[in-house]
Amino acid sequence: MIVISDDKDPAAPVLLMSRVEMTEFFDGVIAGDFDEFRATKDELDAAAATT
């Protein structure tokens, strides 16, 4: 089991994924199935300016 949590917020929910589910998720990322969620260059530049 793979556990994903937000260590900045201990009260945040935890995601539990099997190795198969995680592999399928990564395969989807590589295939571009989630490209619609990617930040634009402008968004990335704005975020970099605030850090």
Rosetta silent file (secondary structure, phi, psi, omega in degrees, C-alpha in Angstrom):
SEQUENCE: MIVISDDKDPAAPVLLMSRVEMTEFFDGVIAGDFDEFRATKDELDAAAATT
SCORE:     score description
SCORE:     0.000 S_00000001
   1 L     0.000  137.089  176.872    0.000    0.000    0.000 S_00000001
   2 E  -106.901  129.592 -178.165    1.242    3.489   -0.860 S_00000001
   3 E  -110.978  126.534  178.802    0.232    6.281    1.514 S_00000001
   4 E  -119.320  125.318 -179.372    0.145    9.876    0.289 S_00000001
   5 L  -138.789  165.360  175.971   -0.343   12.682    2.783 S_00000001
   6 L   -99.470  100.129 -174.757    0.153   16.419    3.131 S_00000001
   7 L   -70.001  -10.160  174.419    2.814   16.697    5.823 S_00000001
   8 L   -78.982  -18.659 -177.594    2.111   20.436    6.118 S_00000001
   9 L  -134.815   91.051 -177.505   -1.411   19.621    7.336 S_00000001
  10 L   -59.936  -21.307 -179.584   -1.578   16.608    9.651 S_00000001
  11 L   -86.903   -6.273 -179.220   -5.402   16.817    9.677 S_00000001
  12 L   -66.998  152.683  178.461   -5.634   16.526    5.874 S_00000001
  13 L   -63.847  156.231  179.235   -7.053   13.317    4.424 S_00000001
  14 L  -109.463  136.684  175.724   -4.675   10.522    3.480 S_00000001
  15 E   -97.702  132.252  176.263   -4.769    8.771    0.100 S_00000001
  16 E  -114.948  126.483 -179.787   -4.170    5.032    0.050 S_00000001
  17 E  -135.863  142.204  173.734   -3.243    3.396   -3.251 S_00000001
  18 L   -76.907  166.416  177.944   -2.045   -0.062   -4.163 S_00000001
  19 H   -62.150  -35.598  178.193    1.085   -0.416   -6.279 S_00000001
  20 H   -65.510  -45.895  178.977   -1.140   -1.391   -9.219 S_00000001
  21 H   -62.469  -40.985  179.427   -3.317    1.725   -8.797 S_00000001
  22 H   -65.495  -40.926  177.730   -0.243    3.940   -8.501 S_00000001
  23 H   -62.398  -43.961  178.725    1.271    2.377  -11.622 S_00000001
  24 H   -63.957  -38.080  176.895   -1.973    2.933  -13.550 S_00000001
  25 H   -62.793  -49.211  179.426   -2.059    6.547  -12.355 S_00000001
  26 H   -61.328  -39.423  176.925    1.541    7.147  -13.502 S_00000001
  27 H   -60.163  -39.787  177.292    0.788    5.474  -16.835 S_00000001
  28 H   -65.212  -39.841  177.590   -2.113    7.922  -17.254 S_00000001
  29 H   -62.356  -47.964 -179.635    0.152   10.867  -16.426 S_00000001
  30 H   -61.514  -37.368 -178.737    2.741    9.697  -18.961 S_00000001
  31 H   -75.849   -8.879  179.004   -0.002    9.173  -21.573 S_00000001
  32 L    88.827   12.510 -177.993   -1.226   12.745  -21.066 S_00000001
  33 L   -64.734  -17.155 -176.542   -4.571   11.782  -19.560 S_00000001
  34 L  -117.854   16.332 -177.459   -4.238   14.584  -16.991 S_00000001
  35 H   -58.724  -28.141 -179.181   -2.740   17.348  -19.124 S_00000001
  36 H   -64.337  -17.061 -179.623   -5.859   19.477  -18.638 S_00000001
  37 H   -94.495   -3.777 -179.188   -4.813   19.910  -14.993 S_00000001
  38 L   -70.933  144.393  176.547   -1.319   21.210  -15.775 S_00000001
  39 L   -72.024  149.843  175.056   -0.529   24.794  -14.901 S_00000001
  40 L   -77.443  167.175  177.075    0.123   27.226  -17.740 S_00000001
  41 H   -59.201  -41.381  178.820    3.522   28.885  -18.142 S_00000001
  42 H   -60.712  -41.609  179.006    2.035   32.113  -16.785 S_00000001
  43 H   -65.073  -41.251  178.814    0.748   30.297  -13.698 S_00000001
  44 H   -65.390  -42.073  177.959    4.132   28.668  -13.134 S_00000001
  45 H   -62.629  -42.405  179.492    5.927   32.001  -13.540 S_00000001
  46 H   -64.738  -39.910  179.214    3.546   33.694  -11.089 S_00000001
  47 H   -67.282  -39.617  179.423    4.041   30.936   -8.541 S_00000001
  48 H   -65.156  -32.696 -178.913    7.828   31.119   -8.906 S_00000001
  49 H   -70.422  -21.060 -177.582    7.702   34.894   -8.312 S_00000001
  50 L   -96.337   -2.931 -179.160    6.029   34.398   -4.925 S_00000001
  51 L  -103.659    0.000    0.000    8.519   31.851   -3.567 S_00000001
